[in-house]
Amino acid sequence: MAISSGFLRTLKQAPLESAIAALLLLLYGPLLWHWVDGWLNKSISIQHEYFSHGLIGIPFALYLAWSQRSAWTGLPDRWHAVGVGLVAIAAVFYTSGLPDWVNLSLPLLLAGLCLCLKGTAGLRLQAFPLALIALATPTQLPYLIEPYVLPLQHFIASVAGFLLVQVGVDVSVQNIYLFVNGQTVEVAPHCAGLKMLFTSLYVALMLLHWTGLWTSRLRTGLFLAGTITISVVGNILRNTLLSYFHGTSNTAAFDWLHESWGGDLYSALMLLSLIGLVNLIQQYIPPTLELEAPPPSTF
């Protein structure tokens, strides 16, 4: 009851923002539903699946923006010319009918509105929520990056082949292909852990903000390095198991880990390990390696 009364009070205090929020919901509600439905049911393009971290990131961004409503209303009303330009570009993108342009119109419009309503101060206040939404907006960026992950694919194939040899499996590796008991397994870009790496780094950003770890460059650097390591190592183990299941004709286990809930379980365990990593860094890593200056000696 307190939440609903607070919400109604906020609507009365900020009628312009409330009208804009209603208009945004009307314009972008169907688009957001398309994203969510595609991510949940995997009915969206492979490139757009890379942004499924938006399932947790976008609600978190909305929560952060809502929690800052008092600071937002306390800012003086002022507009910035760049904001008008961003709103105009977003309108062109939205009416273009091109899927990626329509998608990109959302973060552009939100940034433009912040500038139009509260100027640069409003943009700074909402910078992190806006970044979360922008990084969850489906684009063709993964398609542009995939040609450059060939070394990672080759590395994963080589290590997976090495691990299988250690347990007595007949396997040979050629570039990004593993030949296990005569069965061919390709470590494709999508299977090289690029999607999981995107998701892990995205969740890492959320954890850095939530825990305040970002205030320490040492802790932030170690956490991001650990996030990348966990993602790569976890994907090597996943590809090793997939190669083994495929090579031994264990179709049920392969499908379970590759496309069924086994893959979701793997992803969940990876992300939970990031929480454990945060706790370890907070417990054992100091904010800085600089030593405090000793007190001046007195004579």
C-alpha distance (Angstrom), angle and dihedral (degrees) to the residues before:
residue distance angle dihedral
M1 . . .
A2 3.83 . .
I3 3.80 90.7 .
S4 3.81 93.2 51.0
S5 3.81 92.8 47.3
G6 3.80 90.7 48.9
F7 3.79 90.0 49.7
L8 3.81 92.0 51.2
R9 3.80 91.2 47.0
T10 3.81 90.0 52.4
L11 3.81 90.4 50.7
K12 3.81 90.9 53.7
Q13 3.80 92.4 47.9
A14 3.80 95.2 48.7
P15 3.83 108.8 32.4
L16 3.82 93.4 159.1
E17 3.79 93.3 52.8
S18 3.81 89.6 45.5
A19 3.80 91.8 52.7
I20 3.80 90.7 48.2
A21 3.82 91.0 49.1
A22 3.82 90.5 51.4
L23 3.81 90.7 49.3
L24 3.81 91.5 48.9
L25 3.80 90.3 51.0
L26 3.79 90.2 51.0
L27 3.81 93.6 48.1
Y28 3.79 100.5 38.8
G29 3.80 103.7 26.2
P30 3.83 92.9 91.0
L31 3.81 91.3 45.6
L32 3.80 93.2 50.7
W33 3.80 90.0 47.1
H34 3.82 88.9 52.4
W35 3.80 89.7 53.5
V36 3.80 94.4 47.2
D37 3.80 93.7 45.7
G38 3.81 91.0 48.2
W39 3.80 93.4 48.4
L40 3.81 94.6 46.7
N41 3.80 97.5 42.9
K42 3.83 95.7 31.1
S43 3.79 89.0 -126.1
I44 3.79 93.2 131.1
S45 3.82 125.9 89.0
I46 3.82 118.6 -76.9
Q47 3.80 91.4 -113.0
H48 3.80 91.2 52.2
E49 3.81 90.9 48.6
Y50 3.80 86.8 68.1
F51 3.81 87.2 73.1
S52 3.79 97.3 54.9
H53 3.81 87.8 115.8
G54 3.80 82.6 83.9
L55 3.81 86.9 82.1
I56 3.80 87.8 76.9
G57 3.80 100.4 19.4
I58 3.80 100.1 57.1
P59 3.84 95.2 50.4
F60 3.81 88.2 46.8
A61 3.80 90.4 51.2
L62 3.81 90.8 50.6
Y63 3.80 89.9 49.2
L64 3.81 91.5 51.7
A65 3.81 92.1 47.7
W66 3.81 91.1 49.1
S67 3.81 92.5 47.5
Q68 3.81 88.9 55.7
R69 3.81 94.5 52.9
S70 3.83 93.3 110.0
A71 3.79 91.9 53.3
W72 3.83 89.1 45.0
T73 3.81 94.8 53.7
G74 3.80 89.1 45.8
L75 3.80 91.9 61.1
P76 3.82 116.7 94.6
D77 3.80 116.2 -106.4
R78 3.78 109.4 -106.7
W79 3.76 136.0 141.6
H80 3.80 133.6 -138.1
A81 3.79 125.1 -148.5
V82 3.82 91.9 -133.8
G83 3.79 88.4 60.0
V84 3.79 91.1 59.3
G85 3.79 89.1 51.3
L86 3.81 92.5 50.3
V87 3.80 91.5 49.4
A88 3.82 89.8 50.4
I89 3.82 92.0 49.5
A90 3.81 90.3 47.5
A91 3.82 90.0 52.3
V92 3.80 90.8 52.0
F93 3.81 91.3 47.8
Y94 3.82 92.8 47.1
T95 3.81 94.0 51.0
S96 3.83 94.3 42.8
G97 3.81 93.7 84.1
L98 3.82 90.8 -139.5
P99 3.83 107.7 131.7
D100 3.80 98.0 -137.0
W101 3.79 92.9 43.5
V102 3.80 90.8 50.3
N103 3.81 89.0 50.2
L104 3.80 93.1 49.7
S105 3.78 91.4 49.1
L106 3.82 89.8 73.8
P107 3.84 99.8 64.4
L108 3.81 90.4 36.7
L109 3.80 91.6 53.3
L110 3.81 93.4 46.1
A111 3.81 92.1 50.4
G112 3.79 90.4 46.4
L113 3.79 92.4 50.8
C114 3.81 91.3 51.0
L115 3.80 89.3 54.3
C116 3.81 93.4 44.2
L117 3.80 94.0 49.9
K118 3.81 105.0 35.1
G119 3.79 106.6 6.2
T120 3.79 123.2 -135.4
A121 3.80 91.4 -28.9
G122 3.81 89.9 61.7
L123 3.79 91.3 48.0
R124 3.81 91.5 51.3
L125 3.79 91.1 48.1
Q126 3.80 93.0 53.1
A127 3.82 96.0 34.1
F128 3.80 96.9 112.5
P129 3.84 97.0 45.6
L130 3.80 88.5 47.3
A131 3.81 90.3 50.3
L132 3.81 90.9 51.7
I133 3.80 91.1 51.8
A134 3.81 92.7 45.6
L135 3.83 92.1 50.3
A136 3.82 90.0 49.6
T137 3.81 94.1 49.8
P138 3.83 109.7 109.2
T139 3.81 113.9 -118.5
Q140 3.80 138.2 149.4
L141 3.82 91.9 -96.2
P142 3.85 93.5 113.7
Y143 3.81 89.3 53.5
L144 3.81 89.2 54.4
I145 3.81 92.9 47.4
E146 3.82 98.9 44.7
P147 3.85 95.9 81.2
Y148 3.81 88.8 59.9
V149 3.82 96.9 54.1
L150 3.81 94.4 70.4
P151 3.85 91.8 106.8
L152 3.81 89.0 53.8
Q153 3.81 90.8 49.6
H154 3.81 90.9 50.4
F155 3.82 91.8 47.1
I156 3.81 92.7 50.8
A157 3.81 92.0 47.4
S158 3.82 91.6 49.7
V159 3.80 94.9 48.7
A160 3.81 92.7 43.7
G161 3.82 89.4 51.1
F162 3.80 90.8 49.2
L163 3.81 91.8 51.4
L164 3.79 92.6 48.8
V165 3.80 91.3 50.8
Q166 3.81 89.3 54.6
V167 3.82 90.8 60.5
G168 3.80 93.2 47.6
V169 3.80 100.4 -99.0
D170 3.80 118.1 149.5
V171 3.78 102.3 -121.4
S172 3.78 139.5 148.4
V173 3.78 128.3 -172.0
Q174 3.78 127.2 -143.2
N175 3.78 113.9 178.5
I176 3.85 104.2 -61.3
Y177 3.81 95.6 -11.8
L178 3.80 128.4 93.0
F179 3.78 119.4 -161.5
V180 3.79 106.8 -156.0
N181 3.80 116.2 -178.3
G182 3.80 88.4 -27.6
Q183 3.82 93.5 -49.2
T184 3.82 118.3 119.0
V185 3.79 120.2 -133.9
E186 3.81 120.7 -175.4
V187 3.79 121.7 -156.8
A188 3.82 94.2 -144.8
P189 3.84 121.9 -170.7
H190 3.79 90.9 -102.2
C191 3.81 89.6 50.3
A192 3.80 93.8 45.2
G193 3.78 90.2 81.7
L194 3.80 96.9 -103.1
K195 3.81 91.8 132.3
M196 3.80 92.1 47.3
L197 3.79 90.2 46.8
F198 3.81 89.5 54.0
T199 3.79 90.6 48.8
S200 3.81 94.0 45.8
L201 3.81 93.4 50.8
Y202 3.80 90.6 46.2
V203 3.80 92.3 51.9
A204 3.80 88.6 44.1
L205 3.81 89.3 58.5
M206 3.79 89.8 51.0
L207 3.82 91.0 50.4
L208 3.80 92.2 46.8
H209 3.80 89.3 55.7
W210 3.79 96.2 40.5
T211 3.82 95.3 49.8
G212 3.81 97.2 35.7
L213 3.79 89.9 -122.2
W214 3.81 89.8 135.3
T215 3.80 90.2 76.0
S216 3.81 88.9 74.4
R217 3.80 116.8 63.4
L218 3.81 90.6 -162.8
R219 3.79 94.2 53.4
T220 3.81 92.3 41.2
G221 3.81 92.8 51.6
L222 3.80 92.9 47.4
F223 3.79 92.3 46.6
L224 3.80 94.2 50.4
A225 3.81 91.3 45.3
G226 3.80 89.5 49.6
T227 3.81 90.7 47.9
I228 3.80 91.8 54.6
T229 3.81 91.3 45.8
I230 3.80 92.9 50.4
S231 3.80 91.0 48.2
V232 3.82 94.3 49.8
V233 3.82 95.4 43.1
G234 3.80 92.2 45.8
N235 3.78 91.5 50.7
I236 3.81 91.7 49.0
L237 3.80 89.4 55.6
R238 3.81 90.9 46.6
N239 3.81 92.9 50.8
T240 3.79 90.4 46.3
L241 3.80 91.2 55.0
L242 3.81 92.2 44.2
S243 3.81 90.9 51.1
Y244 3.79 90.9 48.6
F245 3.81 93.7 48.4
H246 3.81 92.0 47.2
G247 3.79 93.4 45.3
T248 3.80 92.6 50.5
S249 3.84 91.9 45.6
N250 3.80 91.8 -116.6
T251 3.79 92.5 151.0
A252 3.79 96.2 168.1
A253 3.81 93.7 55.3
F254 3.82 91.3 43.5
D255 3.80 93.1 52.4
W256 3.81 91.1 44.4
L257 3.81 93.2 55.6
H258 3.79 96.9 34.3
E259 3.80 105.3 46.1
S260 3.81 109.1 -5.1
W261 3.79 131.7 72.9
G262 3.79 91.2 -67.7
G263 3.79 88.1 76.0
D264 3.80 90.0 50.2
L265 3.81 90.0 50.2
Y266 3.80 90.2 50.8
S267 3.82 90.5 51.1
A268 3.80 92.5 47.9
L269 3.81 92.3 51.0
M270 3.80 90.3 49.4
L271 3.79 92.2 52.7
L272 3.81 93.0 44.5
S273 3.79 88.6 54.2
L274 3.81 88.2 60.8
I275 3.81 89.3 61.1
G276 3.78 88.8 52.7
L277 3.80 89.9 49.4
V278 3.82 90.9 52.2
N279 3.80 90.7 52.0
L280 3.81 92.0 49.9
I281 3.80 92.5 49.5
Q282 3.80 92.4 47.7
Q283 3.79 90.6 49.3
Y284 3.79 102.4 42.8
I285 3.83 109.0 19.0
P286 3.81 118.9 76.0
P287 3.82 118.0 -137.9
T288 3.81 90.0 -112.3
L289 3.79 139.1 8.3
E290 3.79 91.9 -137.6
L291 3.79 112.4 114.2
E292 3.75 119.7 -133.7
A293 3.75 114.2 -107.6
P294 3.82 111.7 -104.3
P295 3.78 115.8 -110.8
P296 3.79 113.4 -94.4
S297 3.75 113.2 -93.4
T298 3.74 117.9 -116.4
F299 3.80 125.1 -145.5
